[in-house]
Amino acid sequence: MIERIYITQLRKMLNCKDVRTVTKFCDKNEVGILSDNGSNKKYVIYAEFEAKYLSAIFKYIQRKYHRELPESLNEQMKFFAEYTKVKEEKTNKYVPKSRHELQFLASLQSV
């Protein structure tokens, strides 16, 4: 299924206070803003947004370093990608500590 992200979540990602700024970003970068039939909630396709968002960053880096990334920057980008992957893996593992948590988790798993 196509992953979608709502405009209010994009506002937090772009670090802006108003939804109009998000719509301007989407219009400028040709990201389609969609909504379901009969709904006022607007969303964009996450893959399309991410591609346009990262392309702006890569264009900046290419202009600054004349199309060649320094090795230190390239290594930092690889390290950041690995760090976020490890961080996500650690946050997904929940270990209950108390007796009540163990019972509650057991009841959820039995359902």
Summary of the structure (lengths in Angstrom):
residues: 111
radius of gyration: 20.1
end to end distance: 26.2
largest distance: 59.3
contacts: 226
relative contact order: 0.08
helix: 64%
strand: 8%
